């Protein structure tokens, strides 16, 4: 880390951005202010205050070869609302569907339709009442007994407490297949309010398998993951063919924990957080479970007798709360595990036995609700034979099923007409597909890469509280397509942008401390939104500063030599992998980080009464700002600037909206500076469902006494600090948060994207902690 980088981090960046705007001025003519002390007549260097359309971007598609499968919509004339699960009715051409009805307060309806490409209508079998249904399974002898089962959650008949319930219904297995909603019989139930499980499958052993989640919504707050006496957080195995007296099932004698004190005998395996879908292979009997993780990992389990899947001591194979006690079995590893960079809400699938995709016959196919990715695997009962990604769809995958011909069906929970069903087809040969840009000069976003001269359609912006990037300076741009591009404000987190948006951020370092002329570009990153999904790409600048080349998929580390007054030192710069980008650019953070209201609510430093023009008509590409007049205008707020462009609609005035402060501005309020730093650098993970399981809530808008950090006892490693607290008021030496920010290596924070300590931030947090009053003085202790 360089001392000069701290100065750069604190000082205004107006001059650098002014130079960036100068290139645009060269293309649009000089810009002059009127004499009314308002914004320039021509807006921010664009004619008539309008931004040119983005027509040159070639940041589309992917640099990787196409995946083997793409999707095709099934039943295109069939309207549906948010399909959750789909199941074929045995011995017929009928398909059952669970939907969440928009007009029924989000409660479930069970519908049925004819399996025909031109079908237009569904019939309602079970109207919406007070239940949320998750799964439908038919009895193996349905065509003899007419039994089907629905897994759902609803308030208990005896009170308002919610229960997960497995119900049996009766349907005539012969045409016209009458369904009897009054035939409902409860098979098994248990208290649960969140992470409810309710997936079902019949094994080839004749037993009925049912999943349960931990019954809550975050961090296993009721400590059920390894608790054995309740039915929660488990895969249950029961016998519904030979029920005990007064019950609808019995417990099989070969269940692994039967007869053991303090353990629910229905338990077949345990340690599940939120099992979302279970399926049994009809030919091999293999049972698969998809399990939603919390912070960083999603899991798929090949279900085996007596196994412990670790929650909440572990999240998959990774430590979560090691201070919690493990249950009566060692940790069983996931069969497949996906980091949140590629999957953030796993949806378990089905084993395929159709004929249209012969290479997938016998493969377990599953996907992800958030990213739309779909994978497949084959397993011989002992080991995985192969595992690969099949497709990257734009869907919110909520379930998989098969049609009456055993062909794959995929539920898109939110899509065209608020939901639809799809299938996979082989990807056709790519014809005339434009190549993904391998260099910045091919991207269509730069008029001239040398000098970092961007196209006029790129709008520069600044943030109030920059993320620490090992002393690098950054410039930022947004490029939005369309005739009337719109940005949607999404609370306090990242805004929502249209598809084909490209966000550009370039990083530079001083290679000789204190010498601005030694500054060189080292990296430019693109974040691009395609098929409703954000993807990140990194480009490495060449030594000649004439272009930058796309970094390989797995990322890259490069050593740079920085000249300091003490002599040369090495600085490792990490170019992130494609998937790494999405660890920080997470769903919880809103995917985009700096483009949020609190960060963007600030003046734009280039709204000045200055004339920018070419040096001479003979050299129009060589622009520099003239000496500004003595009188300058106040910068226009970036929010109102974007509203003036027609990109944003404000419901409030900027002064009434959230605004972070610059953490490095010593004139600003100390607490606001500390909260702004924590928001920019830490709240990416440390918010609800953000991937930080320390329970602290570091979003700027959270009141200090609600952030769960001041005088809070750490739930993880205390790093040997005496009487440790997350933040110990008045005692920086006892504060784990400061300790972790001030170190690099094991336990460092942030965990990614930095190898150098941010010393001014350490000084800021130390000063802030020192002046915090003890809880007994404020009455706000935790």
Secondary structure, DSSP 4 states (H G I P E B T S, - for coil): --HHHHHHHHS--HHHHHHHHHHHHHHH------SSSSS-TTTTTSGGG-PPP-------S-SSPPPSEEEEEESTT---S-EEEEEEPTTSSEEEEEEE-GGGTT-EEEEEEE--TT----EEEE--SS-EEEEEEE-TTHHHH-EEEEEEEEE-TTSS-EEEEEEEEEE-SSTT--EEEEEEEEEEEEE-SSS----EEE-TTS-EEEE---SSSSTTTT--SS--SSSSSEEEEEBSSSPPTTSS-B--TT-TTTT-TTS-TTEEEE--SEEEEEEE-TTT--EEEEEE-SSSEEEEEE--TT-B--TTTEETTEES-TTSPP-SSPBPPPSEEEETTT-SSEEEEEE---STTGGGTT-EEEEETTT-EEEEEEE-SSSEEEEEEEEE-S--EEEEEE-TTS-EEEEESSSGGG-EEEEEEEPPPP-SPPPPPSBGGGSSSEEETTTTEE-TTPEEE--SSPPP-TT-EEEEEEE--STT---B--TTSPPB--TT-EEEEEEEEESBTT-GGGEEEEEEEEEEEETTEEEEEEEEEPTTSS-EEEPPTT-EEEEEEEEETTEEEEEEEEE--TTTHHHHS-TTTTS-SSSSHHHH-SB-TT--S--EEES-TT-TT-EEEPPPPS--PPPPBHHHHHHHTTS---SS-GGGS-----TT-TTS-HHHHHHHHHHHHTTTTSSTTSS-TT-----TTS-GGGSS-BTPPPSS--TT-TT-BSB-TT-GGGBHHHHHHT--STT-SS-SS--S--HHHHHHHHHHHHHPPPHHHHT---
